[in-house]
Amino acid sequence: MAAKRYKTQRHKAGDPPGSAPAPIRRAWQGLAVACVGLGGIGAVLPLVPTTPFLLLAAWAASRSSPELHEWLYQHPRYGPLLRDWRDHRALRPRVKCLALLLIVASWLIMMMTVDSNPVRLLASLVMLTVAVFLATRPAHPGAS
């Protein structure tokens, strides 16, 4: 039986030590860019959430692109939300209130349109869990 040979992934000269191989970094970067796009859509469409997509984008960017990560945190619209979460694990009261209102609206729509009780129960439990998590997050110090 022939021994299997494993090819080691080599990093480019400018890569930081311990960074992921290039294809994985590109996948993280693609996820980050897609989430920034979805977050941008959420900034203008009332029923699409912005904050979760931006948090996911920042997380993915931290694994792929220091430039994109820095851009997100310095962005005039997205940066304050991300910095609030990073520094204080806090949500601004307006963001928290809007998220909770959208959860309630989604629950009401689901109750009127979904006939399956198991689906209703499962979705209600997920929504309740998210609502409790959001409601227990602190407000940013000094935010109104």
DSSP file with accessible surface (Angstrom, degrees, kcal/mol):
  #  RESIDUE AA STRUCTURE BP1 BP2  ACC     N-H-->O    O-->H-N    N-H-->O    O-->H-N    TCO  KAPPA ALPHA  PHI   PSI    X-CA   Y-CA   Z-CA
    1    1 A M              0   0  239      0, 0.0     2,-0.2     0, 0.0     0, 0.0   0.000 360.0 360.0 360.0 130.5    0.0    0.0    0.0
    2    2 A A        -     0   0   93      1,-0.1     2,-0.2     0, 0.0     0, 0.0  -0.544 360.0-115.1 -79.2 141.7    1.4    3.4   -1.0
    3    3 A A        -     0   0   92     -2,-0.2     2,-0.3     1,-0.1    -1,-0.1  -0.529  30.6-117.3 -74.6 139.2    1.7    6.0    1.6
    4    4 A K        -     0   0  164     -2,-0.2     2,-0.5     1,-0.0    -1,-0.1  -0.589  22.8-144.4 -76.9 139.4   -0.6    9.1    1.1
    5    5 A R        -     0   0  238     -2,-0.3     2,-0.5     2,-0.0    -1,-0.0  -0.909   8.8-153.4-106.0 131.8    1.2   12.3    0.6
    6    6 A Y        -     0   0  190     -2,-0.5     2,-0.4     0, 0.0    -2,-0.0  -0.900   9.5-139.2-107.9 129.5   -0.3   15.4    2.0
    7    7 A K        -     0   0  202     -2,-0.5     2,-0.3     1,-0.0    -2,-0.0  -0.716  17.5-137.1 -85.6 129.8    0.4   18.7    0.5
    8    8 A T        -     0   0  103     -2,-0.4     2,-0.4     1,-0.0    -1,-0.0  -0.667  19.6-116.2 -86.7 144.7    0.9   21.5    3.0
    9    9 A Q        -     0   0  125     -2,-0.3     2,-0.4    12,-0.0    -1,-0.0  -0.666  29.1-152.6 -78.7 128.0   -0.7   24.9    2.3
   10   10 A R        -     0   0  216     -2,-0.4     2,-0.2     0, 0.0    -1,-0.0  -0.851   6.1-140.4-103.6 140.6    1.9   27.6    1.8
   11   11 A H        -     0   0   87     -2,-0.4     2,-0.1     1,-0.1     9,-0.0  -0.632  23.6-103.7 -95.5 155.8    1.1   31.1    2.6
   12   12 A K    >   -     0   0  142     -2,-0.2     3,-1.7     1,-0.1    -1,-0.1  -0.338  39.2-101.8 -72.4 162.1    2.2   34.1    0.6
   13   13 A A  T 3  S+     0   0  113      1,-0.3    -1,-0.1    -2,-0.1    -2,-0.0   0.835 119.7  48.2 -56.9 -35.8    5.1   36.2    1.8
   14   14 A G  T 3  S+     0   0   74      2,-0.1    -1,-0.3     0, 0.0    -2,-0.0   0.505  84.1 114.6 -87.5  -2.0    2.9   39.0    3.2
   15   15 A D  S <  S-     0   0   35     -3,-1.7     3,-0.1     1,-0.1    -4,-0.1  -0.449  71.0-116.2 -71.1 138.5    0.5   36.7    5.1
   16   16 A P    >   -     0   0   81      0, 0.0     3,-1.7     0, 0.0    -1,-0.1  -0.396  41.6 -91.4 -68.4 149.5    0.4   37.0    8.9
   17   17 A P  T 3  S+     0   0  132      0, 0.0     3,-0.1     0, 0.0     0, 0.0  -0.355 112.3  21.0 -61.2 139.6    1.5   33.9   10.7
   18   18 A G  T 3  S+     0   0   82      1,-0.3     2,-0.1    -3,-0.1    -3,-0.0   0.498  90.1 140.0  82.4   2.4   -1.4   31.6   11.6
   19   19 A S    <   -     0   0   23     -3,-1.7    -1,-0.3     1,-0.1     3,-0.1  -0.410  58.0 -98.6 -77.9 159.1   -3.7   33.1    8.9
   20   20 A A        -     0   0   29     43,-0.3    -1,-0.1     1,-0.1     5,-0.1  -0.308  47.0 -86.7 -72.5 157.3   -5.9   30.8    6.9
   21   21 A P    >>  -     0   0   27      0, 0.0     4,-2.5     0, 0.0     3,-0.6  -0.239  47.2-100.6 -60.4 157.1   -5.0   29.6    3.4
   22   22 A A  H 3> S+     0   0   20      1,-0.2     4,-2.6     2,-0.2     5,-0.2   0.848 119.4  52.3 -53.3 -45.5   -5.9   31.9    0.5
   23   23 A P  H 3> S+     0   0   71      0, 0.0     4,-1.8     0, 0.0    -1,-0.2   0.909 112.3  46.6 -62.3 -35.8   -9.1   30.0   -0.6
   24   24 A I  H <> S+     0   0   84     -3,-0.6     4,-2.5     2,-0.2    -2,-0.2   0.920 111.3  51.2 -70.9 -40.5  -10.5   30.1    2.9
   25   25 A R  H  X S+     0   0   43     -4,-2.5     4,-2.6     1,-0.2    -1,-0.2   0.912 109.4  51.3 -61.4 -40.4   -9.6   33.8    3.4
   26   26 A R  H  X S+     0   0  147     -4,-2.6     4,-2.7    -5,-0.2    -1,-0.2   0.888 108.9  51.0 -64.7 -37.2  -11.4   34.5    0.1
   27   27 A A  H  X S+     0   0   68     -4,-1.8     4,-2.4     2,-0.2    -2,-0.2   0.934 111.7  46.8 -65.0 -44.7  -14.5   32.5    1.3
   28   28 A W  H  X S+     0   0   73     -4,-2.5     4,-2.6     1,-0.2    -2,-0.2   0.910 113.1  49.9 -61.0 -41.9  -14.5   34.6    4.5
   29   29 A Q  H  X S+     0   0   76     -4,-2.6     4,-2.8     2,-0.2     5,-0.2   0.906 108.9  51.6 -65.9 -39.5  -14.1   37.8    2.6
   30   30 A G  H  X S+     0   0   43     -4,-2.7     4,-2.6     2,-0.2    -2,-0.2   0.919 110.9  48.2 -61.2 -42.4  -17.0   36.8    0.2
   31   31 A L  H  X S+     0   0   63     -4,-2.4     4,-2.6     2,-0.2    -2,-0.2   0.926 111.6  50.5 -62.9 -42.3  -19.2   36.1    3.2
   32   32 A A  H  X S+     0   0    0     -4,-2.6     4,-2.3     2,-0.2    -2,-0.2   0.935 112.2  46.0 -62.2 -46.1  -18.2   39.5    4.7
   33   33 A V  H  X S+     0   0   84     -4,-2.8     4,-2.4     2,-0.2    -1,-0.2   0.919 112.6  50.6 -65.2 -41.9  -18.9   41.4    1.5
   34   34 A A  H  X S+     0   0   52     -4,-2.6     4,-2.5    -5,-0.2    -1,-0.2   0.922 111.5  48.3 -61.6 -41.9  -22.3   39.6    1.1
   35   35 A C  H  X S+     0   0    4     -4,-2.6     4,-2.7     2,-0.2    -1,-0.2   0.863 108.6  53.3 -69.2 -34.1  -23.3   40.5    4.7
   36   36 A V  H  X S+     0   0   22     -4,-2.3     4,-2.6     2,-0.2    -1,-0.2   0.930 110.2  49.1 -63.1 -42.4  -22.3   44.1    4.2
   37   37 A G  H  X S+     0   0   39     -4,-2.4     4,-2.3     2,-0.2    -2,-0.2   0.934 112.5  46.2 -61.7 -45.3  -24.5   44.2    1.2
   38   38 A L  H  X S+     0   0   71     -4,-2.5     4,-2.4     1,-0.2    -1,-0.2   0.891 112.4  51.3 -65.8 -37.8  -27.4   42.6    3.1
   39   39 A G  H  X S+     0   0    0     -4,-2.7     4,-1.2     2,-0.2    -1,-0.2   0.891 108.7  51.6 -64.4 -38.3  -26.8   45.0    6.0
   40   40 A G  H  X S+     0   0   22     -4,-2.6     4,-0.7     2,-0.2     3,-0.2   0.901 109.3  49.5 -64.5 -39.8  -26.9   47.9    3.5
   41   41 A I  H >X S+     0   0   79     -4,-2.3     4,-2.5     1,-0.2     3,-1.2   0.924 109.0  53.6 -63.3 -41.1  -30.2   46.7    2.2
   42   42 A G  H 3< S+     0   0    9     -4,-2.4     8,-0.3     7,-0.3    -1,-0.2   0.762  98.2  64.4 -65.5 -24.0  -31.4   46.4    5.7
   43   43 A A  H 3< S+     0   0   25     -4,-1.2    -1,-0.3    -3,-0.2    -2,-0.2   0.780 116.3  27.6 -70.4 -23.8  -30.5   50.0    6.3
   44   44 A V  H << S+     0   0  118     -3,-1.2    -2,-0.2    -4,-0.7    -1,-0.2   0.674 112.4  67.3-110.8 -22.9  -33.1   51.2    3.8
   45   45 A L  S >< S-     0   0   89     -4,-2.5     3,-1.2    -5,-0.1    -1,-0.1  -0.884  72.7-145.8-100.8 127.4  -35.7   48.4    3.9
   46   46 A P  T 3  S+     0   0  102      0, 0.0    -1,-0.1     0, 0.0    -4,-0.1   0.765  92.4  49.1 -66.6 -26.6  -37.6   48.3    7.2
   47   47 A L  T 3  S+     0   0  130      2,-0.1    -5,-0.1    55,-0.0    -2,-0.0   0.506  92.7  84.2 -94.9  -1.0  -38.1   44.5    7.4
   48   48 A V  S <  S-     0   0   44     -3,-1.2    -3,-0.1    -6,-0.2     2,-0.1  -0.879  80.9-126.2-102.5 125.3  -34.5   43.5    6.7
   49   49 A P        -     0   0   64      0, 0.0    -7,-0.3     0, 0.0    -6,-0.1  -0.398  23.0-174.5 -71.8 144.9  -32.2   43.5    9.8
   50   50 A T  S  > S+     0   0   26     -8,-0.3     4,-2.2    -9,-0.1     3,-0.2   0.839  72.9  57.4-100.3 -51.5  -29.0   45.5    9.6
   51   51 A T  H  > S+     0   0   20      1,-0.2     4,-2.7     2,-0.2     5,-0.2   0.886 103.6  50.1 -58.1 -47.6  -27.1   44.7   12.8
   52   52 A P  H  > S+     0   0   75      0, 0.0     4,-2.3     0, 0.0    -1,-0.2   0.918 112.7  48.5 -60.3 -38.7  -26.9   40.9   12.6
   53   53 A F  H  > S+     0   0   54     -3,-0.2     4,-2.5     1,-0.2    -2,-0.2   0.896 112.2  48.7 -66.7 -38.4  -25.6   41.1    9.1
   54   54 A L  H  X S+     0   0    1     -4,-2.2     4,-2.7     2,-0.2    -1,-0.2   0.892 110.1  51.0 -69.8 -37.5  -23.0   43.7   10.1
   55   55 A L  H  X S+     0   0   46     -4,-2.7     4,-2.2     2,-0.2    -2,-0.2   0.927 112.8  46.3 -63.7 -42.2  -21.9   41.7   13.1
   56   56 A L  H  X S+     0   0   69     -4,-2.3     4,-2.7    -5,-0.2     5,-0.2   0.907 111.8  52.0 -66.0 -38.9  -21.4   38.7   10.9
   57   57 A A  H  X S+     0   0    0     -4,-2.5     4,-2.9     1,-0.2    -2,-0.2   0.923 109.9  48.3 -63.0 -43.6  -19.6   40.8    8.3
   58   58 A A  H  X S+     0   0    4     -4,-2.7     4,-2.0     2,-0.2    -1,-0.2   0.913 112.1  49.6 -64.5 -40.0  -17.2   42.1   10.9
   59   59 A W  H  X S+     0   0  107     -4,-2.2     4,-0.7     2,-0.2    -2,-0.2   0.943 114.7  43.3 -63.5 -46.8  -16.5   38.6   12.2
   60   60 A A  H >< S+     0   0    0     -4,-2.7     3,-0.9     1,-0.2     4,-0.4   0.895 112.5  53.3 -67.7 -38.7  -15.9   37.3    8.7
   61   61 A A  H >X S+     0   0    0     -4,-2.9     4,-2.6     1,-0.3     3,-1.2   0.863 100.6  61.0 -65.6 -32.6  -13.8   40.3    7.8
   62   62 A S  H 3< S+     0   0   60     -4,-2.0    -1,-0.3     1,-0.3    -2,-0.2   0.763 108.6  44.8 -66.5 -20.4  -11.6   39.8   10.9
   63   63 A R  T << S+     0   0  109     -3,-0.9   -43,-0.3    -4,-0.7    -1,-0.3   0.465 128.8  21.8 -97.3  -4.6  -10.7   36.4    9.4
   64   64 A S  T <4 S+     0   0   14     -3,-1.2    -2,-0.2    -4,-0.4    -3,-0.2   0.691 121.5  23.4-130.9 -40.3  -10.0   37.5    5.9
   65   65 A S     X  -     0   0    7     -4,-2.6     4,-2.6    -5,-0.2     5,-0.2  -0.849  41.0-168.9-146.0 103.6   -9.3   41.2    5.3
   66   66 A P  H  > S+     0   0   95      0, 0.0     4,-2.6     0, 0.0     5,-0.2   0.865  96.1  55.5 -58.0 -32.9   -7.8   43.7    7.8
   67   67 A E  H  > S+     0   0  142      2,-0.2     4,-2.5     1,-0.2     5,-0.1   0.933 110.1  43.1 -66.3 -46.7   -8.7   46.5    5.4
   68   68 A L  H  > S+     0   0   28      2,-0.2     4,-2.6     1,-0.2    -1,-0.2   0.918 113.7  52.6 -65.7 -40.4  -12.4   45.5    5.2
   69   69 A H  H  X S+     0   0   49     -4,-2.6     4,-1.9    -8,-0.4    -2,-0.2   0.940 112.1  44.7 -59.6 -47.5  -12.5   45.0    8.9
   70   70 A E  H  X S+     0   0  104     -4,-2.6     4,-1.7    -5,-0.2    -1,-0.2   0.906 110.9  54.4 -64.4 -41.1  -11.1   48.4    9.5
   71   71 A W  H  X S+     0   0  121     -4,-2.5     4,-1.1     1,-0.2    -2,-0.2   0.918 107.7  50.5 -59.7 -43.4  -13.4   50.0    6.9
   72   72 A L  H >< S+     0   0    0     -4,-2.6     3,-0.5     1,-0.2    -1,-0.2   0.925 111.8  46.4 -60.7 -44.8  -16.5   48.5    8.7
   73   73 A Y  H 3< S+     0   0   22     -4,-1.9    -1,-0.2     1,-0.2    -2,-0.2   0.741 116.9  44.3 -73.0 -21.7  -15.4   49.9   12.1
   74   74 A Q  H 3< S+     0   0  119     -4,-1.7    -1,-0.2    -5,-0.2    -2,-0.2   0.518  83.9 118.7 -97.1  -6.7  -14.6   53.3   10.6
   75   75 A H    <X  -     0   0   40     -4,-1.1     4,-1.7    -3,-0.5    -3,-0.0  -0.342  66.9-133.6 -62.6 136.3  -17.8   53.6    8.5
   76   76 A P  T  4 S+     0   0  117      0, 0.0    -1,-0.1     0, 0.0    -4,-0.0   0.835 101.4  30.3 -64.5 -29.4  -19.9   56.5    9.5
   77   77 A R  T  4 S+     0   0  148      2,-0.1     4,-0.5     3,-0.1    -2,-0.0   0.868 131.0  31.3 -94.8 -44.4  -23.2   54.5    9.5
   78   78 A Y  T  > S+     0   0   25      1,-0.1     4,-2.0     2,-0.1     3,-0.2   0.796 104.8  72.7 -85.9 -32.0  -22.1   51.0   10.4
   79   79 A G  H  X S+     0   0    0     -4,-1.7     4,-3.1     1,-0.2     5,-0.3   0.893  92.4  52.9 -55.4 -48.0  -19.1   51.7   12.6
   80   80 A P  H  > S+     0   0   30      0, 0.0     4,-2.4     0, 0.0    -1,-0.2   0.916 110.2  48.6 -59.1 -40.4  -21.0   53.0   15.7
   81   81 A L  H  > S+     0   0   30     -4,-0.5     4,-1.8    -3,-0.2    -2,-0.2   0.930 115.2  44.7 -62.4 -45.3  -23.2   49.8   15.9
   82   82 A L  H  X S+     0   0    1     -4,-2.0     4,-3.0     2,-0.2     5,-0.2   0.905 113.6  48.9 -67.0 -41.9  -20.2   47.6   15.5
   83   83 A R  H  X S+     0   0   76     -4,-3.1     4,-3.1     1,-0.2     5,-0.4   0.892 108.2  54.8 -66.8 -37.7  -18.1   49.5   18.1
   84   84 A D  H  X S+     0   0    6     -4,-2.4     4,-2.0    -5,-0.3     6,-1.4   0.928 113.6  41.9 -57.9 -44.4  -21.0   49.5   20.6
   85   85 A W  H  X S+     0   0   47     -4,-1.8     4,-1.6     4,-0.3    -2,-0.2   0.937 117.8  45.5 -70.2 -45.0  -21.2   45.7   20.3
   86   86 A R  H  < S+     0   0  110     -4,-3.0    -2,-0.2     1,-0.2    -3,-0.2   0.933 123.0  33.7 -63.8 -45.2  -17.4   45.2   20.4
   87   87 A D  H  < S+     0   0   91     -4,-3.1    -1,-0.2    -5,-0.2    -2,-0.2   0.811 139.7  10.1 -84.1 -32.1  -16.7   47.6   23.2
   88   88 A H  H  < S-     0   0   85     -4,-2.0    -3,-0.2    -5,-0.4    -2,-0.2   0.434  84.6-124.8-127.9  -5.1  -19.8   47.2   25.4
   89   89 A R  S  < S+     0   0  134     -4,-1.6     2,-0.3    -5,-0.4    -4,-0.3   0.915  71.6 137.4  50.7  43.6  -21.8   44.2   24.1
   90   90 A A        -     0   0    1     -6,-1.4     2,-0.4    47,-0.1    -1,-0.2  -0.845  49.5-148.4-123.1 155.4  -24.5   46.8   23.9
   91   91 A L  B     -a  139   0A  14     47,-2.2    49,-0.6    -2,-0.3   -10,-0.0  -0.955  30.6-109.2-119.0 142.8  -27.2   47.8   21.5
   92   92 A R     >  -     0   0   85     -2,-0.4     4,-2.6    47,-0.2     3,-0.3  -0.415  31.5-117.7 -66.4 144.9  -28.6   51.3   21.1
   93   93 A P  H  > S+     0   0   46      0, 0.0     4,-2.9     0, 0.0     5,-0.2   0.871 114.1  52.7 -54.6 -39.9  -32.1   51.7   22.5
   94   94 A R  H  > S+     0   0  185     50,-0.6     4,-2.4     2,-0.2     5,-0.2   0.918 111.3  46.3 -62.9 -42.6  -33.5   52.5   19.0
   95   95 A V  H  > S+     0   0   27     -3,-0.3     4,-2.5     2,-0.2    -1,-0.2   0.932 114.3  47.8 -65.0 -45.0  -32.0   49.4   17.5
   96   96 A K  H  X S+     0   0   38     -4,-2.6     4,-2.5     2,-0.2    -2,-0.2   0.936 113.1  47.4 -62.7 -46.8  -33.2   47.2   20.3
   97   97 A C  H  X S+     0   0   72     -4,-2.9     4,-2.6    -5,-0.2     5,-0.2   0.931 112.8  48.5 -62.5 -44.8  -36.7   48.6   20.2
   98   98 A L  H  X S+     0   0   83     -4,-2.4     4,-2.5    -5,-0.2    -1,-0.2   0.924 111.3  50.4 -62.7 -43.4  -37.0   48.3   16.4
   99   99 A A  H  X S+     0   0   28     -4,-2.5     4,-2.1     1,-0.2    -1,-0.2   0.929 112.0  47.3 -61.5 -44.0  -35.7   44.7   16.5
  100  100 A L  H  X S+     0   0   48     -4,-2.5     4,-2.3     1,-0.2    -1,-0.2   0.904 111.5  50.7 -66.3 -39.6  -38.2   43.7   19.2
  101  101 A L  H  X S+     0   0  107     -4,-2.6     4,-2.7     1,-0.2    -1,-0.2   0.907 110.2  50.0 -63.7 -40.0  -41.0   45.4   17.3
  102  102 A L  H  X S+     0   0   40     -4,-2.5     4,-2.7     2,-0.2    -1,-0.2   0.868 108.6  52.6 -68.1 -34.3  -40.1   43.5   14.2
  103  103 A I  H  X S+     0   0   30     -4,-2.1     4,-2.5     2,-0.2    -2,-0.2   0.940 111.1  46.8 -64.7 -44.3  -40.0   40.2   16.1
  104  104 A V  H  X S+     0   0   81     -4,-2.3     4,-2.6     2,-0.2    -2,-0.2   0.937 113.3  48.8 -63.1 -43.6  -43.5   40.9   17.4
  105  105 A A  H  X S+     0   0   38     -4,-2.7     4,-2.5     1,-0.2     5,-0.2   0.921 111.9  49.2 -62.8 -42.1  -44.7   41.9   13.9
  106  106 A S  H  X S+     0   0   58     -4,-2.7     4,-2.6     1,-0.2    -1,-0.2   0.903 110.7  50.8 -63.3 -40.3  -43.1   38.7   12.4
  107  107 A W  H  X S+     0   0   96     -4,-2.5     4,-2.6     2,-0.2    -2,-0.2   0.928 110.6  48.5 -64.1 -43.6  -44.8   36.6   15.1
  108  108 A L  H  X S+     0   0   88     -4,-2.6     4,-1.6     2,-0.2    -2,-0.2   0.924 112.4  48.1 -63.5 -43.5  -48.2   38.1   14.5
  109  109 A I  H  X S+     0   0   96     -4,-2.5     4,-1.7     1,-0.2     5,-0.2   0.925 112.1  50.2 -62.5 -42.8  -47.9   37.6   10.7
  110  110 A M  H  X S+     0   0   18     -4,-2.6     4,-2.8     1,-0.2     3,-0.3   0.927 107.8  52.9 -61.6 -43.5  -46.7   34.0   11.3
  111  111 A M  H  < S+     0   0   54     -4,-2.6    -1,-0.2     1,-0.2    -2,-0.2   0.827 113.6  44.0 -63.8 -29.4  -49.7   33.3   13.6
  112  112 A M  H  < S+     0   0  146     -4,-1.6    -1,-0.2    -3,-0.2    -2,-0.2   0.739 124.6  31.6 -84.5 -23.1  -52.1   34.6   10.9
  113  113 A T  H  < S+     0   0   94     -4,-1.7     2,-0.5    -3,-0.3    -2,-0.2   0.659 101.1  76.1-113.5 -18.6  -50.5   32.8    7.9
  114  114 A V     <  -     0   0   39     -4,-2.8    -1,-0.1    -5,-0.2     6,-0.0  -0.846  47.4-176.6-102.4 129.0  -49.0   29.5    9.2
  115  115 A D        +     0   0  143     -2,-0.5     2,-0.6    -3,-0.0    -1,-0.1   0.711  54.8  96.4 -94.3 -23.8  -51.4   26.6    9.9
  116  116 A S     >  -     0   0   54      1,-0.2     4,-2.4     2,-0.1     5,-0.2  -0.568  57.8-158.7 -76.1 117.4  -48.9   24.1   11.3
  117  117 A N  H  > S+     0   0  108     -2,-0.6     4,-2.7     1,-0.2     5,-0.2   0.884  91.3  53.7 -64.5 -39.9  -48.8   24.1   15.1
  118  118 A P  H  > S+     0   0   96      0, 0.0     4,-2.6     0, 0.0    -1,-0.2   0.921 111.3  46.7 -61.5 -38.9  -45.4   22.5   15.3
  119  119 A V  H  > S+     0   0   76      2,-0.2     4,-2.8     1,-0.2     5,-0.3   0.925 112.4  50.1 -66.1 -44.3  -43.9   25.1   13.0
  120  120 A R  H  X S+     0   0   60     -4,-2.4     4,-2.5     1,-0.2    -1,-0.2   0.920 112.5  47.4 -57.5 -45.6  -45.7   27.9   15.0
  121  121 A L  H  X S+     0   0  111     -4,-2.7     4,-2.4     2,-0.2    -2,-0.2   0.943 113.9  45.8 -64.1 -48.1  -44.3   26.5   18.3
  122  122 A L  H  X S+     0   0  117     -4,-2.6     4,-2.3     1,-0.2    -2,-0.2   0.943 115.8  45.5 -62.1 -47.8  -40.7   26.1   17.0
  123  123 A A  H  X S+     0   0   28     -4,-2.8     4,-2.9     1,-0.2     5,-0.2   0.897 111.9  53.1 -63.6 -38.2  -40.7   29.6   15.4
  124  124 A S  H  X S+     0   0   28     -4,-2.5     4,-2.7    -5,-0.3    -1,-0.2   0.907 108.9  49.4 -63.4 -41.0  -42.3   31.1   18.5
  125  125 A L  H  X S+     0   0   91     -4,-2.4     4,-2.5     2,-0.2    -2,-0.2   0.913 112.3  47.5 -64.6 -41.7  -39.5   29.5   20.7
  126  126 A V  H  X S+     0   0   84     -4,-2.3     4,-2.5     2,-0.2     5,-0.2   0.945 114.1  46.8 -63.8 -46.8  -36.8   30.9   18.4
  127  127 A M  H  X S+     0   0   42     -4,-2.9     4,-2.7     1,-0.2    -2,-0.2   0.903 112.3  50.1 -63.0 -40.5  -38.4   34.3   18.3
  128  128 A L  H  X S+     0   0  107     -4,-2.7     4,-2.8    -5,-0.2     5,-0.2   0.923 110.2  50.5 -64.2 -41.8  -38.8   34.3   22.1
  129  129 A T  H  X S+     0   0   97     -4,-2.5     4,-2.4     1,-0.2    -2,-0.2   0.936 113.4  44.8 -61.5 -46.0  -35.2   33.3   22.6
  130  130 A V  H  X S+     0   0   66     -4,-2.5     4,-2.9     2,-0.2     5,-0.2   0.919 112.7  51.7 -64.7 -42.4  -33.9   36.1   20.3
  131  131 A A  H  X S+     0   0   22     -4,-2.7     4,-2.9    -5,-0.2    -2,-0.2   0.920 110.7  47.6 -62.3 -42.7  -36.3   38.6   21.9
  132  132 A V  H  X S+     0   0   80     -4,-2.8     4,-1.8     2,-0.2    -1,-0.2   0.928 112.0  50.6 -64.4 -43.0  -35.1   37.7   25.5
  133  133 A F  H  X S+     0   0   95     -4,-2.4     4,-0.5    -5,-0.2     3,-0.2   0.953 114.4  43.7 -58.5 -48.7  -31.4   37.9   24.3
  134  134 A L  H >< S+     0   0   27     -4,-2.9     3,-1.2     1,-0.2    -2,-0.2   0.919 111.9  52.8 -63.2 -43.9  -32.0   41.4   22.7
  135  135 A A  H 3< S+     0   0   54     -4,-2.9    -1,-0.2     1,-0.3    -2,-0.2   0.805 108.5  51.0 -65.1 -26.5  -34.0   42.7   25.7
  136  136 A T  H 3< S+     0   0   81     -4,-1.8    -1,-0.3    -3,-0.2    -2,-0.2   0.489  85.1 104.2 -92.8  -0.6  -31.3   41.7   28.1
  137  137 A R  S << S-     0   0   64     -3,-1.2   -47,-0.1    -4,-0.5   -48,-0.1  -0.582  77.1-115.1 -76.7 139.9  -28.5   43.4   26.2
  138  138 A P        -     0   0   67      0, 0.0   -47,-2.2     0, 0.0     2,-0.2  -0.316  25.5-111.2 -71.5 158.7  -27.4   46.7   27.8
  139  139 A A  B     -a   91   0A  48    -49,-0.2   -47,-0.2     1,-0.1     3,-0.1  -0.607  43.8 -91.6 -83.3 150.9  -27.9   50.0   26.1
  140  140 A H    >   -     0   0   43    -49,-0.6     3,-2.4    -2,-0.2     2,-0.1  -0.384  51.0 -99.3 -61.2 134.3  -24.8   51.8   25.0
  141  141 A P  T 3  S+     0   0   78      0, 0.0    -1,-0.1     0, 0.0     3,-0.1  -0.381 108.5   7.7 -57.9 124.4  -23.5   54.2   27.7
  142  142 A G  T 3  S+     0   0   91      1,-0.3     2,-0.2    -2,-0.1    -2,-0.1   0.409  97.8 131.6  86.4  -3.6  -24.7   57.7   26.9
  143  143 A A    <         0   0   25     -3,-2.4    -1,-0.3     1,-0.0    -4,-0.0  -0.564 360.0 360.0 -82.4 148.8  -26.9   56.5   23.9
  144  144 A S              0   0  137     -2,-0.2   -50,-0.6    -3,-0.1    -4,-0.1  -0.685 360.0 360.0-107.4 360.0  -30.4   57.8   23.7
